[in-house]
Amino acid sequence: MESDRDRWDRRWDAAEHAPPSPPEALTGHEDLLHETGWVLDVACGLGGAAVWCAMRGLDVVALDVSPIALERAAALADAHQVGHRIDLVRVDLDEGLPPEADGAFDLVVCNRFRDPALYGPLAERLAPGGLLALTVLSVVDREDRTSPHAAAAGELLDAFGDLEVLRHDEGDGVASLLARRR
């Protein structure tokens, strides 16, 4: 059986680098971010969101299972002269969040990675007033409604009901949530 790391290494090795950009759920609401602080980027992939945050002056802990993704994220960070602001950590998130993810973060980002077992720990990592920007695959408007990787309708609202929801979108097979810890 192929490991998560092998599958993601293959995907990231073939992927084109995109320019640094805000997390999907934060797009259009970038003004809510602090000018300083800490970001936890879960399943950071090629590092586009991590580098974007670092370019804005934030310090980032970026997690991913793929060494290839982390190497490419480091190269992107160095190309934008923010490598000193990003701590890249290789971790299998099936084992939970690593010690490097302990603490209170001003922004917790998770783009296109879904593990409901991490929903509670992600919310717990938010500092008071901290933002959660989460985007996952969803069964809403999706042909394959049985995918184990897709969230059920309303899943994000149910999971993060204790947070102040600033934005929630579901459709076209994607669900996004932007929420703030009260």
C-alpha positions as CSV (number, residue, x, y, z in Angstrom):
1,M,0.0,0.0,0.0
2,E,1.3,3.4,-1.0
3,S,2.0,5.8,1.9
4,D,0.6,9.3,2.2
5,R,4.2,10.6,2.0
6,D,4.8,8.7,-1.3
7,R,1.5,9.8,-2.8
8,W,2.1,13.5,-1.9
9,D,5.8,13.4,-2.9
10,R,4.7,12.3,-6.3
11,R,2.0,15.0,-6.6
12,W,4.3,17.8,-5.4
13,D,7.2,16.7,-7.5
14,A,5.0,17.2,-10.6
15,A,3.3,20.4,-9.4
16,E,4.0,23.8,-10.8
17,H,4.9,26.5,-8.3
18,A,2.2,29.1,-7.8
19,P,3.0,32.5,-6.5
20,P,2.6,33.2,-2.8
21,S,-1.1,33.9,-2.1
22,P,-3.5,34.1,0.8
23,P,-5.2,31.0,2.0
24,E,-8.5,30.4,0.1
25,A,-10.8,31.0,3.1
26,L,-9.0,34.3,3.8
27,T,-9.2,35.7,0.3
28,G,-11.0,39.0,0.4
29,H,-10.6,39.4,4.1
30,E,-6.8,39.9,4.3
31,D,-7.3,43.1,6.3
32,L,-8.3,40.9,9.3
33,L,-4.8,39.7,9.7
34,H,-2.4,41.2,12.3
35,E,0.8,42.8,11.0
36,T,2.8,40.6,13.4
37,G,2.2,37.3,15.1
38,W,2.3,33.6,14.5
39,V,0.7,31.4,11.8
40,L,0.2,27.6,11.8
41,D,-0.1,26.3,8.3
42,V,-1.3,22.7,8.4
43,A,-0.6,20.6,5.2
44,C,1.3,23.5,3.7
45,G,2.1,21.8,0.4
46,L,4.4,24.0,-1.7
47,G,4.2,26.8,0.8
48,G,2.3,29.5,-1.1
49,A,0.2,30.5,1.9
50,A,3.1,30.2,4.4
51,V,5.3,32.4,2.2
52,W,2.5,34.9,1.7
53,C,2.0,35.2,5.4
54,A,5.8,35.5,6.0
55,M,6.0,38.3,3.4
56,R,3.4,40.2,5.5
57,G,5.6,40.0,8.5
58,L,4.1,37.0,10.3
59,D,6.2,34.1,11.6
60,V,5.0,30.7,10.4
61,V,5.1,27.0,11.5
62,A,4.4,25.1,8.3
63,L,3.6,21.3,8.5
64,D,3.5,18.7,5.7
65,V,4.1,15.0,5.3
66,S,6.1,15.4,2.0
67,P,9.8,16.2,2.1
68,I,9.5,17.2,-1.5
69,A,6.8,19.8,-0.7
70,L,8.9,21.1,2.2
71,E,12.0,21.4,0.0
72,R,10.0,23.3,-2.6
73,A,8.4,25.5,0.1
74,A,11.9,26.3,1.5
75,A,13.0,27.3,-2.0
76,L,10.0,29.6,-2.5
77,A,10.6,31.2,0.9
78,D,14.2,31.8,0.1
79,A,13.3,33.2,-3.3
80,H,11.1,35.8,-1.5
81,Q,13.7,36.3,1.3
82,V,11.5,35.1,4.1
83,G,13.0,31.7,4.8
84,H,14.0,33.0,8.3
85,R,10.3,33.5,9.2
86,I,9.2,30.0,8.3
87,D,9.8,26.8,10.4
88,L,9.1,23.9,8.0
89,V,8.2,20.7,9.9
90,R,7.8,17.2,8.3
91,V,5.0,15.4,10.1
92,D,2.5,12.7,9.4
93,L,-0.7,14.4,10.5
94,D,-2.4,11.0,10.9
95,E,-0.4,11.0,14.2
96,G,-1.8,14.4,15.3
97,L,-0.1,17.8,15.5
98,P,3.5,17.8,16.5
99,P,5.1,19.7,19.4
100,E,6.1,22.5,17.1
101,A,2.4,23.2,16.7
102,D,1.9,23.8,20.4
103,G,1.1,27.4,21.4
104,A,-1.4,30.1,20.5
105,F,-1.5,31.2,16.9
106,D,-3.0,34.3,15.4
107,L,-3.9,32.4,12.2
108,V,-4.4,28.7,11.7
109,V,-4.5,27.7,8.0
110,C,-5.5,24.4,6.5
111,N,-6.0,24.3,2.7
112,R,-7.4,21.2,1.0
113,F,-6.5,18.8,3.8
114,R,-9.3,17.3,5.9
115,D,-9.1,15.3,9.1
116,P,-12.0,15.8,11.4
117,A,-9.9,14.4,14.3
118,L,-7.8,17.6,14.0
119,Y,-10.7,20.0,14.1
120,G,-10.6,20.3,17.9
121,P,-6.8,20.6,18.1
122,L,-6.8,23.3,15.4
123,A,-9.4,25.4,17.2
124,E,-7.4,24.9,20.5
125,R,-4.3,26.4,18.8
126,L,-6.1,29.8,18.1
127,A,-5.0,32.7,20.3
128,P,-7.9,34.9,21.5
129,G,-9.0,36.8,18.5
130,G,-7.1,34.4,16.3
131,L,-8.4,33.4,12.8
132,L,-9.1,30.0,11.4
133,A,-8.9,29.8,7.6
134,L,-10.0,26.3,6.5
135,T,-10.9,24.9,3.0
136,V,-11.7,21.3,2.4
137,L,-13.3,19.2,-0.3
138,S,-17.1,18.9,0.2
139,V,-19.9,16.6,-0.9
140,V,-22.0,19.7,-1.7
141,D,-22.4,19.9,-5.5
142,R,-20.0,17.1,-6.0
143,E,-20.6,14.1,-8.2
144,D,-18.8,11.6,-6.0
145,R,-20.7,12.2,-2.7
146,T,-19.1,9.1,-1.1
147,S,-15.4,10.3,-1.1
148,P,-13.9,9.8,2.4
149,H,-11.9,13.0,1.8
150,A,-14.9,15.2,1.3
151,A,-16.8,17.0,4.2
152,A,-20.5,16.4,4.7
153,A,-22.8,19.4,4.2
154,G,-22.5,21.7,7.2
155,E,-19.5,19.8,8.7
156,L,-17.3,22.9,9.2
157,L,-20.1,24.9,10.8
158,D,-20.9,22.0,13.1
159,A,-17.2,21.4,14.0
160,F,-16.4,25.0,14.7
161,G,-19.7,26.3,16.1
162,D,-17.9,27.8,19.2
163,L,-16.0,30.2,16.9
164,E,-17.4,33.5,15.5
165,V,-18.0,32.6,11.8
166,L,-17.0,35.4,9.5
167,R,-17.4,33.6,6.3
168,H,-18.7,30.2,5.2
169,D,-19.1,28.9,1.7
170,E,-20.2,25.4,0.4
171,G,-20.6,24.5,-3.2
172,D,-18.9,23.1,-6.3
173,G,-17.3,20.4,-4.2
174,V,-15.5,22.8,-1.8
175,A,-16.3,24.1,1.7
176,S,-14.5,27.1,3.3
177,L,-14.7,28.6,6.7
178,L,-13.2,31.8,8.1
179,A,-13.8,32.1,11.8
180,R,-12.4,33.9,14.8
181,R,-11.9,32.7,18.4
182,R,-13.9,35.0,20.6
